[in-house]
Amino acid sequence: MQAAVLREFHQPLEVEEVQIEAPQRGEIVVRIAASGVCRSDLHVQEERSPVARLPMVLGHEGAGVVEELGAGVESLAVGDHVVVALFGPCGTCGDCRAGDIVSCMSETRQNNMFGLMPDGTTRLRLDGAPVHPMVGSGSLAELAVVREAQAVKIDPEIPLDQACLAGCGVTTGVGAALNAAQVTPGSSVAVVGCGGVGLNVVQGARIAGAARILAVDTQATKLDLASDLGATDPVHLAQGQSVTDAIQAVVPGGVDFAFEVIGKPEIVAQAFAATRSGGTTVMVGSPPSGADIAVDGRLLFSDRKLVGTLGGGNVPQRDIPRLMEFYRQGSLKLEPLISQRLPLTQVNEAFEALVTGELARSVIVF
């Protein structure tokens, strides 16, 4: 199969012929129809991600059709349309048995994060050597071998080139609003950073019933799109202006909920300071490893909350079907999120777009 392989950090991806092994027990083969290209993919390329294991097939935002089943697979059938989730819980650890699936950090999930199956191996080979699929997905490829728990069946009428966004960006953004923050009806919300994930925080806040949604960004085109998706107050952040000042100029006293979707510690601190007493700040962006976030202790003392989220508190078998139902009802918009569709041979153009930060999402279509 053809796949986009990262052989060296800070180098372009190479579209190469990768060998794929048959699925083993509890595994399936998915023929990928489309895959979004996420900033987390760029973090691997830039040697900023802890999940990087080279050589690696990038991509973790895929959707396609089940092509082959391994032994013991019961929830899926050949021909099913699926979204490949960001992760698949083990289902057997103490956290999973207690219903706290988000907290599953079993060996199975840890292997998943590093592109390995539960037995510690990978089903991909390049020149006879193992290749790691990013977070067990590797969706920038014609085929993917994934665990059954990582594939979520969806209605075949939903276009796969839109459904793929539910693999990461949409679940993370909407989940940050609905799961991590639990945005309340009538509340005020500020979303700092309106890229592919931030736009979905905006949508999640709208779906939750927020009365005011501030979209904060430096790029007017992103603010326009955020307004189309539900932001009530586009806030253009001027050079040198603090996020705190920009938000409180619109909502004096601070917002109920603030979301930082960039991954910069100083912006997290500014978003935190922009909330009211008792407010909640959610760090959605991924900061550099070891980075400190300096917040005013007196602000924290006033019942403000600062929390982080990994993937928007996503439980794949719960959240992806819910998102697809939002889409069917018209409350979740996916097509406006897609800035460009490209073939696999142009995958590096999608990564260039991530560097410039001018587009919402690039989707690779097969």
ABEGO torsion letter per residue (X at the ends): XBBBBBABBGBBBBBBBBBBBBBBBGBBBBBBABBBBBAAAAAAAAGABAABBOBBBBEABBBBBBABBBBGBAABBBGBBBBBBABBBAGABAAAAAGBAAABABAAAAAAAAGBBAAGBBABBBGGBBBBBBGGAGABBABBBBBAAABBBBBAABBAAAAAAAAAAAAAAAAAAAAAAGBBBGBBBBBBEABAAAAAAAAAAAAAGBABBBBBBABAAAAAAAAAAGBABBBBBBBGBBAAAAAAAABBGEBABBBBAAGBAAAAAAAAAABBBGBBBBBABBBBBGBBBBBBAAAAAAGBBBBBBBGGGBBAAAAAAAAAAAAAAGABBAAAABABBBBAAAAAAAAAAAAAGABABBBBBX
